[in-house]
Amino acid sequence: RDRSVGMVLAFVALTCTRVFPLRFREEFYGLDVGSIVANFADEVVGNTSINGDDDTDVAKDSSRGLHHLQSGLSTSLVNILSKENGRDVFLKWMHEQLNTPSNVPFVNKESLRIVLHLVSQDRENAEPTRSTMQKLNRFFMSSPIYRRIK
């Protein structure tokens, strides 16, 4: 249950306006998921092939299962996002898609609290643990793409 709340908070933080009632950002409807594979394939660490030729690909890793097949996501996309720098690729892509500055995190601690408050308006049992909130903070704010070059 706690993991589900964390996923909802991350999704809402990225895709919704931060006012009640929750609504998708206008930009959300124009997201081009296929452009992750097209635009960021070269940035993936340890990726010799995004088409399934690499033995480390998710599609060949039976210990992880093949749940992504039920989601409708392509194997190439899953392989890119599951690599070492998949989070950074995803965040760069979101900044590109939403036309936001790529050196400013999507959320901070305060905005994450606002998102939690908005979600709890509809789901009173949305009470993530402190650990989950820390993981969300790390996910959104500790990416190398936000480190300032001096």
Contacts in CASP RR format, 6 or more apart in sequence:
PFRMAT RR
TARGET T0000
AUTHOR 0000-0000-0000
METHOD contacts of the structure
MODEL  1
RDRSVGMVLAFVALTCTRVFPLRFREEFYGLDVGSIVANFADEVVGNTSI
NGDDDTDVAKDSSRGLHHLQSGLSTSLVNILSKENGRDVFLKWMHEQLNT
PSNVPFVNKESLRIVLHLVSQDRENAEPTRSTMQKLNRFFMSSPIYRRIK
1 125 0 8 1.000
2 128 0 8 1.000
2 129 0 8 1.000
2 132 0 8 1.000
3 132 0 8 1.000
5 119 0 8 1.000
5 123 0 8 1.000
5 126 0 8 1.000
5 127 0 8 1.000
5 128 0 8 1.000
5 132 0 8 1.000
6 128 0 8 1.000
6 132 0 8 1.000
6 135 0 8 1.000
6 136 0 8 1.000
8 119 0 8 1.000
8 123 0 8 1.000
8 126 0 8 1.000
9 112 0 8 1.000
9 115 0 8 1.000
9 116 0 8 1.000
9 119 0 8 1.000
9 126 0 8 1.000
9 128 0 8 1.000
9 136 0 8 1.000
10 136 0 8 1.000
10 139 0 8 1.000
10 140 0 8 1.000
12 22 0 8 1.000
12 115 0 8 1.000
12 118 0 8 1.000
12 119 0 8 1.000
13 106 0 8 1.000
13 107 0 8 1.000
13 111 0 8 1.000
13 112 0 8 1.000
13 115 0 8 1.000
13 136 0 8 1.000
13 140 0 8 1.000
14 94 0 8 1.000
14 106 0 8 1.000
15 24 0 8 1.000
15 25 0 8 1.000
15 28 0 8 1.000
16 22 0 8 1.000
16 23 0 8 1.000
16 24 0 8 1.000
16 25 0 8 1.000
16 28 0 8 1.000
16 115 0 8 1.000
16 118 0 8 1.000
17 23 0 8 1.000
17 24 0 8 1.000
17 25 0 8 1.000
18 111 0 8 1.000
18 114 0 8 1.000
18 115 0 8 1.000
18 118 0 8 1.000
19 118 0 8 1.000
20 118 0 8 1.000
20 121 0 8 1.000
21 121 0 8 1.000
22 118 0 8 1.000
22 119 0 8 1.000
22 122 0 8 1.000
25 98 0 8 1.000
27 97 0 8 1.000
27 98 0 8 1.000
27 99 0 8 1.000
30 97 0 8 1.000
31 97 0 8 1.000
32 97 0 8 1.000
33 73 0 8 1.000
33 77 0 8 1.000
34 74 0 8 1.000
34 77 0 8 1.000
35 93 0 8 1.000
35 96 0 8 1.000
35 97 0 8 1.000
36 77 0 8 1.000
36 80 0 8 1.000
36 81 0 8 1.000
36 89 0 8 1.000
36 90 0 8 1.000
36 93 0 8 1.000
37 50 0 8 1.000
37 74 0 8 1.000
37 76 0 8 1.000
37 77 0 8 1.000
37 80 0 8 1.000
39 93 0 8 1.000
39 96 0 8 1.000
40 80 0 8 1.000
40 89 0 8 1.000
40 92 0 8 1.000
40 93 0 8 1.000
41 47 0 8 1.000
41 50 0 8 1.000
41 76 0 8 1.000
41 80 0 8 1.000
43 85 0 8 1.000
43 88 0 8 1.000
43 89 0 8 1.000
43 92 0 8 1.000
44 50 0 8 1.000
44 79 0 8 1.000
44 80 0 8 1.000
44 83 0 8 1.000
44 85 0 8 1.000
44 86 0 8 1.000
44 89 0 8 1.000
45 83 0 8 1.000
45 84 0 8 1.000
45 85 0 8 1.000
46 54 0 8 1.000
46 56 0 8 1.000
46 83 0 8 1.000
46 84 0 8 1.000
47 54 0 8 1.000
47 79 0 8 1.000
47 80 0 8 1.000
47 83 0 8 1.000
48 54 0 8 1.000
49 57 0 8 1.000
50 76 0 8 1.000
50 79 0 8 1.000
50 80 0 8 1.000
51 76 0 8 1.000
52 59 0 8 1.000
52 60 0 8 1.000
52 75 0 8 1.000
52 76 0 8 1.000
52 79 0 8 1.000
54 79 0 8 1.000
57 75 0 8 1.000
57 79 0 8 1.000
58 64 0 8 1.000
58 68 0 8 1.000
58 75 0 8 1.000
58 78 0 8 1.000
58 79 0 8 1.000
58 82 0 8 1.000
59 66 0 8 1.000
59 75 0 8 1.000
59 78 0 8 1.000
59 79 0 8 1.000
68 75 0 8 1.000
68 78 0 8 1.000
69 75 0 8 1.000
80 86 0 8 1.000
80 89 0 8 1.000
81 89 0 8 1.000
81 90 0 8 1.000
83 89 0 8 1.000
87 139 0 8 1.000
87 143 0 8 1.000
88 143 0 8 1.000
88 144 0 8 1.000
88 145 0 8 1.000
91 106 0 8 1.000
91 140 0 8 1.000
91 143 0 8 1.000
91 145 0 8 1.000
92 102 0 8 1.000
92 145 0 8 1.000
94 100 0 8 1.000
94 106 0 8 1.000
95 101 0 8 1.000
95 102 0 8 1.000
95 106 0 8 1.000
96 102 0 8 1.000
100 106 0 8 1.000
102 145 0 8 1.000
103 145 0 8 1.000
103 146 0 8 1.000
103 148 0 8 1.000
104 146 0 8 1.000
105 140 0 8 1.000
105 141 0 8 1.000
105 143 0 8 1.000
105 146 0 8 1.000
106 140 0 8 1.000
107 115 0 8 1.000
107 136 0 8 1.000
107 140 0 8 1.000
107 141 0 8 1.000
108 140 0 8 1.000
108 141 0 8 1.000
109 137 0 8 1.000
112 133 0 8 1.000
112 136 0 8 1.000
112 137 0 8 1.000
112 140 0 8 1.000
116 126 0 8 1.000
116 128 0 8 1.000
116 133 0 8 1.000
119 126 0 8 1.000
120 126 0 8 1.000
120 127 0 8 1.000
128 136 0 8 1.000
END
